[in-house]
Amino acid sequence: MQKQMFPALGEDVMPIVGFYAPPDECEWEGKKIPSLKTDEIFAKIQEAGFNVTFQMNDQIESKQESVKKSLELCEKYGLQYIVCSDTLYKKFNWRTAKNLEEELKSARKLLTAERFEKALAPYVNEKAFAGLYVWDEPMKEDLPYLGEILDVYKKAMARLGAEDKTYYVNLLPWLAGSGLNVKDYDEYLSNAVEKAGLEYLSYDFYPFRKKDYVEKFFPKVKTGISPGVFNLTAQVREVALRYDVPFWAFVQMGGNWSEESDNFSVRRPTPTEVLWEVNLFLAYGAKGIQYFTLCNPVSYFKYLKNGGETGAFLPDGSPSDLYDAAKRANKQIAACDEILMRCRSTQVILHGEPPTEIEYTAGLTRETAYRELKSVSGAPALIGCFDRGGKTVFYVVHNKADGGKGDIELRFNGNRKMRLLEGERDERVKADCITLTLGAGEATLIEIES
């Protein structure tokens, strides 16, 4: 079994991360926006199935009371909380640094276990304290320095008797401006493990785009879903398996950012698309699911004029229509994670046409026979194939991001005892053929028991 980065959750519990955590009271365009650090909001976060949260605006140096309140509310509602700091270490732009050697020398003076220990000691005994947020989207040049930061952080945790505390690092996708492309993304991910010492691979990519934007580059794609959702997931899965580390993926929970230059063309997904994206990641073997965003940071209020209601909660704390989508997806995760967390992904079967193109096909096959499975027919399906201590597990996704129900038929090489998990469903059957009736984006886990 791969390492559980949040041991307080339990070995069989998948991390479900809600970023951005509830913010403090603020003002926007002359209007007061209430604090979302309330029992009501945290109860709804728990109800929706999230178990980890954090936000970068609540710094342990400048907003100690806000951090303390978040930790208290997280403990009360069974969540883990990652703290953030702006002063424990320096970040800088490798490409624009005037004197990189001097900047590195100066930055390394801050990297002492004593400094980290002093800063984090007030929090390590908090039940909800999960660890330290370290870096979001490091460039490839950052990775060795990131490794130095993590080494010092781990030494500080050992000195505090808190070796079980984690760290948070999220990696880049390959995109224009990142210095990465399909060819060298493998190297970037590999160096994240080898040079930075990461024990898991977390990445983000937001595939739901305006239809005309996607069609400009992929004329056959009429859904407004970028092929990157498959391509990047396949690459991250490939490297994670090579190094035997888990991978986590970000689910897009917002959009209509197209009038802003920093997120050109990104549209808001439908609730069904959110469910489909979560189940796609699970079929590929993800061991952690993250949502961007849970709440709106103030910096994202500018998107509201575009119809960009980002996240599970609106700025006033009321749930958006994506709240129920996340709740539904998280309920599915909770139904299946005790098995998925103990499985190793072996391959992914593609049956029928997916809702977007797939260019990078590592681990993917159209051959529908696998171990006990003889064939697949019916509606489009994406089937994650797993090994669980010699037992076969299938994660069957109705591979459509919208539309109605579909029947997926699976034939086996004889009568098989199977356990079927899906939401509230936990059923054992014996058959040589089963038909799953699933809505768009829905999924069923099948464990072959004998």
Secondary structure as UniProt FT lines:
FT   HELIX           7..9
FT   TURN            11..12
FT   STRAND          16..19
FT   STRAND          26..28
FT   TURN            29..30
FT   STRAND          31..33
FT   HELIX           39..47
FT   TURN            48..49
FT   STRAND          52..53
FT   TURN            56..57
FT   TURN            60..62
FT   HELIX           64..76
FT   TURN            77..78
FT   STRAND          80..84
FT   TURN            94..96
FT   HELIX           100..108
FT   TURN            109..110
FT   HELIX           113..120
FT   TURN            121..125
FT   TURN            127..128
FT   STRAND          129..136
FT   HELIX           140..142
FT   HELIX           143..159
FT   TURN            160..161
FT   TURN            163..164
FT   STRAND          166..171
FT   TURN            176..179
FT   HELIX           182..194
FT   TURN            195..196
FT   STRAND          201..203
FT   STRAND          208..209
FT   HELIX           211..217
FT   TURN            219..220
FT   HELIX           228..243
FT   STRAND          247..252
FT   TURN            258..259
FT   HELIX           261..263
FT   TURN            264..265
FT   HELIX           271..283
FT   TURN            284..285
FT   STRAND          288..292
FT   HELIX           298..306
FT   TURN            315..316
FT   HELIX           321..340
FT   TURN            341..342
FT   STRAND          344..351
FT   TURN            362..363
FT   STRAND          364..365
FT   TURN            371..372
FT   STRAND          373..378
FT   STRAND          381..388
FT   TURN            389..390
FT   STRAND          391..398
FT   STRAND          406..422
FT   TURN            423..424
FT   STRAND          425..438
FT   TURN            440..441
FT   STRAND          443..448
//
